């Protein structure tokens, strides 16, 4: 039998003591890599948390499973000001990934291109979000490089053969730079490119046919350039294409029908161009997202456009599309914008039944007729319902009160009649309610004051009667209140104290003394014109610090002297018995009047801008919420 020699007890005790009471970390890296990493650490700012005897344990350093070689270095987000350290990185012959994004690097040393080009396994270079200027360097070597990201820099010039030697290149990202000239067509001699992202540059000319030679392309993003002419007619040759983004260029011609044949195409965006002609039938057969907004497309919407079951996003707004709305809608649709076209006919009552994910519906500025379908009340996810500026008639469906996620309800400039349903008060997230310029009658329901988040309330230009709800002050977040051009009367209650832009009670049947508006310290425009107010102007109006315009015209029973307001306040009192004695002091002061006029014009302009900004902000918030969800869905599908 063989004999085994076991370690002595004393030896095991010593080893146990060393591991338990004298813990040490031993690097398994070769000595030359350890020295290189230590040298690299010394050439970086002291803010880089690289310390200790094992570089594989340093933040941003990754090693192979056995910790025997460095394969990745990430120095992203340290605001590094200098790229002098980069050639040292090239001494790590096993490097596969290098990420120096989100710094302040302004150049790439020649030594880096020369030496790192010799690394046989280097697959990824990320120089995005820096301050790199000049032209794109010519990449010699880099035989294994698959991903090159130099986005969000300040590079420029034309691109010729600089990257054609990258025989393994699969992803090229040069977005947000200043590159110009024609689109590059030499993108790796092996033609294995999959992702081409060149958006937000100043490339011009046509989309070259040579790009179609890269048949492995799955993602093309060319938005925000100066591209012109038409899309190559045989773009359908790119059978693996999943995402095609061409928005915000000057592309012309028709949408190629060959796109219909790309079975993997999930997202096609070509908004803000000059496309003409009709939308190809079957274009959405495989798509999840289609955006052709802000073009010159015409003709009818293909009947099958909205029906594919995987479809989630369609935006055809701001074209000259006519005809009727399709009756079949994908159950997964959550974003539908068809506003600013020439669509006619009814909104199909059954089109949106079962479309439970619908979040954004825009059909405004068309010539739609008929009533608002009660079935829209089943779209419980709606955040924005915009049917404004059509020819819709009939009553407001009570079922709109089921839309508890609604943030914007825009129905202005239609022919709606009947009363405002009390169920409107069941919309806890509503920010904007615009029912103006319709033929609504009856009283303002008190339930409307349950809308605690409401910022904008527009009810002007209807046939509303009765009094303003006494609880209107409960709308504590209200910024704009427009109740003009109705038949309202009675006591004017206390108003919400946060009113910022305007309070419009004009062209109603109010009478008696001008009521108290104490506390409205942010209000800029107060319009009480075309009523039957009587008596004098109360002095407290002088102390409203933000007031720029007080409109009292056509209240013939108002009398007395106009108090002396600040020069920034314009008081309009035509058609009243009011007297402005301060005018006698300025009879010969035309220059001063001109100055006041200019000051007034500026004040009014500021008021208008503020109102537009606030209304836009609310819409932007609604769109942003929907867009965030849309982006998540698009990323998920890709």
Secondary structure as the mmCIF struct_conf table of DSSP 4:
data_model
#
loop_
_struct_conf.conf_type_id
_struct_conf.id
_struct_conf.beg_label_comp_id
_struct_conf.beg_label_asym_id
_struct_conf.beg_label_seq_id
_struct_conf.end_label_comp_id
_struct_conf.end_label_asym_id
_struct_conf.end_label_seq_id
HELX_LH_PP_P HELX_LH_PP_P1 UNK A 5 UNK A 8
HELX_RH_AL_P HELX_RH_AL_P1 UNK A 9 UNK A 21
BEND BEND1 UNK A 22 UNK A 22
BEND BEND2 UNK A 29 UNK A 29
HELX_RH_AL_P HELX_RH_AL_P2 UNK A 31 UNK A 42
TURN_TY1_P TURN_TY1_P1 UNK A 43 UNK A 43
BEND BEND3 UNK A 44 UNK A 44
TURN_TY1_P TURN_TY1_P2 UNK A 46 UNK A 47
BEND BEND4 UNK A 48 UNK A 48
BEND BEND5 UNK A 52 UNK A 53
HELX_RH_3T_P HELX_RH_3T_P1 UNK A 55 UNK A 57
BEND BEND6 UNK A 58 UNK A 58
TURN_TY1_P TURN_TY1_P3 UNK A 59 UNK A 60
STRN STRN1 UNK A 61 UNK A 63
TURN_TY1_P TURN_TY1_P4 UNK A 65 UNK A 66
BEND BEND7 UNK A 67 UNK A 69
STRN STRN2 UNK A 70 UNK A 74
TURN_TY1_P TURN_TY1_P5 UNK A 76 UNK A 77
BEND BEND8 UNK A 78 UNK A 78
TURN_TY1_P TURN_TY1_P6 UNK A 84 UNK A 85
HELX_RH_AL_P HELX_RH_AL_P3 UNK A 86 UNK A 89
TURN_TY1_P TURN_TY1_P7 UNK A 90 UNK A 91
TURN_TY1_P TURN_TY1_P8 UNK A 93 UNK A 94
STRN STRN3 UNK A 97 UNK A 99
BEND BEND9 UNK A 102 UNK A 103
HELX_RH_AL_P HELX_RH_AL_P4 UNK A 110 UNK A 116
TURN_TY1_P TURN_TY1_P9 UNK A 117 UNK A 118
TURN_TY1_P TURN_TY1_P10 UNK A 120 UNK A 121
STRN STRN4 UNK A 124 UNK A 126
BEND BEND10 UNK A 129 UNK A 130
BEND BEND11 UNK A 134 UNK A 135
HELX_LH_PP_P HELX_LH_PP_P2 UNK A 136 UNK A 138
TURN_TY1_P TURN_TY1_P11 UNK A 143 UNK A 144
STRN STRN5 UNK A 147 UNK A 149
BEND BEND12 UNK A 152 UNK A 153
STRN STRN6 UNK A 156 UNK A 157
BEND BEND13 UNK A 160 UNK A 161
TURN_TY1_P TURN_TY1_P12 UNK A 162 UNK A 165
TURN_TY1_P TURN_TY1_P13 UNK A 167 UNK A 168
STRN STRN7 UNK A 171 UNK A 173
BEND BEND14 UNK A 176 UNK A 177
STRN STRN8 UNK A 178 UNK A 181
BEND BEND15 UNK A 182 UNK A 182
HELX_LH_PP_P HELX_LH_PP_P3 UNK A 183 UNK A 184
BEND BEND16 UNK A 187 UNK A 187
TURN_TY1_P TURN_TY1_P14 UNK A 189 UNK A 190
STRN STRN9 UNK A 195 UNK A 197
BEND BEND17 UNK A 200 UNK A 201
STRN STRN10 UNK A 202 UNK A 205
HELX_RH_3T_P HELX_RH_3T_P2 UNK A 209 UNK A 213
TURN_TY1_P TURN_TY1_P15 UNK A 215 UNK A 216
STRN STRN11 UNK A 219 UNK A 221
BEND BEND18 UNK A 224 UNK A 225
STRN STRN12 UNK A 226 UNK A 229
HELX_LH_PP_P HELX_LH_PP_P4 UNK A 230 UNK A 232
TURN_TY1_P TURN_TY1_P16 UNK A 233 UNK A 234
HELX_RH_3T_P HELX_RH_3T_P3 UNK A 235 UNK A 237
TURN_TY1_P TURN_TY1_P17 UNK A 239 UNK A 240
STRN STRN13 UNK A 243 UNK A 245
BEND BEND19 UNK A 248 UNK A 249
STRN STRN14 UNK A 250 UNK A 251
BEND BEND20 UNK A 253 UNK A 253
HELX_LH_PP_P HELX_LH_PP_P5 UNK A 254 UNK A 256
HELX_RH_3T_P HELX_RH_3T_P4 UNK A 257 UNK A 261
TURN_TY1_P TURN_TY1_P18 UNK A 263 UNK A 264
STRN STRN15 UNK A 267 UNK A 269
BEND BEND21 UNK A 272 UNK A 273
BEND BEND22 UNK A 277 UNK A 277
HELX_LH_PP_P HELX_LH_PP_P6 UNK A 278 UNK A 280
TURN_TY1_P TURN_TY1_P19 UNK A 281 UNK A 284
BEND BEND23 UNK A 285 UNK A 286
BEND BEND24 UNK A 288 UNK A 288
STRN STRN16 UNK A 289 UNK A 291
BEND BEND25 UNK A 294 UNK A 295
BEND BEND26 UNK A 299 UNK A 299
STRN STRN17 UNK A 300 UNK A 300
HELX_LH_PP_P HELX_LH_PP_P7 UNK A 301 UNK A 302
TURN_TY1_P TURN_TY1_P20 UNK A 303 UNK A 307
TURN_TY1_P TURN_TY1_P21 UNK A 309 UNK A 310
STRN STRN18 UNK A 313 UNK A 315
BEND BEND27 UNK A 318 UNK A 319
STRN STRN19 UNK A 322 UNK A 323
HELX_LH_PP_P HELX_LH_PP_P8 UNK A 324 UNK A 326
BEND BEND28 UNK A 327 UNK A 327
TURN_TY1_P TURN_TY1_P22 UNK A 331 UNK A 332
STRN STRN20 UNK A 335 UNK A 337
BEND BEND29 UNK A 340 UNK A 341
STRN STRN21 UNK A 342 UNK A 345
TURN_TY1_P TURN_TY1_P23 UNK A 349 UNK A 354
TURN_TY1_P TURN_TY1_P24 UNK A 356 UNK A 357
STRN STRN22 UNK A 360 UNK A 362
BEND BEND30 UNK A 365 UNK A 366
STRN STRN23 UNK A 367 UNK A 368
BEND BEND31 UNK A 370 UNK A 370
HELX_LH_PP_P HELX_LH_PP_P9 UNK A 371 UNK A 373
HELX_RH_3T_P HELX_RH_3T_P5 UNK A 374 UNK A 378
TURN_TY1_P TURN_TY1_P25 UNK A 380 UNK A 381
BEND BEND32 UNK A 383 UNK A 383
STRN STRN24 UNK A 384 UNK A 386
BEND BEND33 UNK A 389 UNK A 390
STRN STRN25 UNK A 393 UNK A 395
HELX_LH_PP_P HELX_LH_PP_P10 UNK A 396 UNK A 397
HELX_RH_3T_P HELX_RH_3T_P6 UNK A 398 UNK A 402
TURN_TY1_P TURN_TY1_P26 UNK A 404 UNK A 405
STRN STRN26 UNK A 408 UNK A 410
BEND BEND34 UNK A 413 UNK A 414
STRN STRN27 UNK A 415 UNK A 417
BEND BEND35 UNK A 418 UNK A 418
STRN STRN28 UNK A 419 UNK A 419
HELX_LH_PP_P HELX_LH_PP_P11 UNK A 420 UNK A 421
HELX_RH_3T_P HELX_RH_3T_P7 UNK A 422 UNK A 426
TURN_TY1_P TURN_TY1_P27 UNK A 428 UNK A 429
STRN STRN29 UNK A 432 UNK A 434
BEND BEND36 UNK A 437 UNK A 438
STRN STRN30 UNK A 441 UNK A 442
HELX_LH_PP_P HELX_LH_PP_P12 UNK A 443 UNK A 445
HELX_RH_3T_P HELX_RH_3T_P8 UNK A 446 UNK A 450
TURN_TY1_P TURN_TY1_P28 UNK A 452 UNK A 453
STRN STRN31 UNK A 456 UNK A 458
BEND BEND37 UNK A 461 UNK A 462
STRN STRN32 UNK A 463 UNK A 466
HELX_RH_3T_P HELX_RH_3T_P9 UNK A 470 UNK A 474
TURN_TY1_P TURN_TY1_P29 UNK A 476 UNK A 477
STRN STRN33 UNK A 480 UNK A 482
BEND BEND38 UNK A 485 UNK A 486
STRN STRN34 UNK A 487 UNK A 488
BEND BEND39 UNK A 490 UNK A 490
HELX_LH_PP_P HELX_LH_PP_P13 UNK A 494 UNK A 496
TURN_TY1_P TURN_TY1_P30 UNK A 497 UNK A 498
BEND BEND40 UNK A 501 UNK A 501
STRN STRN35 UNK A 502 UNK A 504
BEND BEND41 UNK A 507 UNK A 508
STRN STRN36 UNK A 511 UNK A 513
TURN_TY1_P TURN_TY1_P31 UNK A 518 UNK A 519
TURN_TY1_P TURN_TY1_P32 UNK A 521 UNK A 522
STRN STRN37 UNK A 525 UNK A 527
BEND BEND42 UNK A 530 UNK A 531
STRN STRN38 UNK A 532 UNK A 535
HELX_LH_PP_P HELX_LH_PP_P14 UNK A 536 UNK A 538
HELX_RH_3T_P HELX_RH_3T_P10 UNK A 539 UNK A 543
TURN_TY1_P TURN_TY1_P33 UNK A 545 UNK A 546
STRN STRN39 UNK A 549 UNK A 551
BEND BEND43 UNK A 554 UNK A 554
TURN_TY1_P TURN_TY1_P34 UNK A 556 UNK A 556
STRN STRN40 UNK A 557 UNK A 561
HELX_LH_PP_P HELX_LH_PP_P15 UNK A 562 UNK A 563
TURN_TY1_P TURN_TY1_P35 UNK A 567 UNK A 568
STRN STRN41 UNK A 570 UNK A 572
TURN_TY1_P TURN_TY1_P36 UNK A 574 UNK A 575
BEND BEND44 UNK A 576 UNK A 576
STRN STRN42 UNK A 577 UNK A 579
HELX_RH_3T_P HELX_RH_3T_P11 UNK A 581 UNK A 586
TURN_TY1_P TURN_TY1_P37 UNK A 587 UNK A 588
HELX_RH_AL_P HELX_RH_AL_P5 UNK A 590 UNK A 637
#
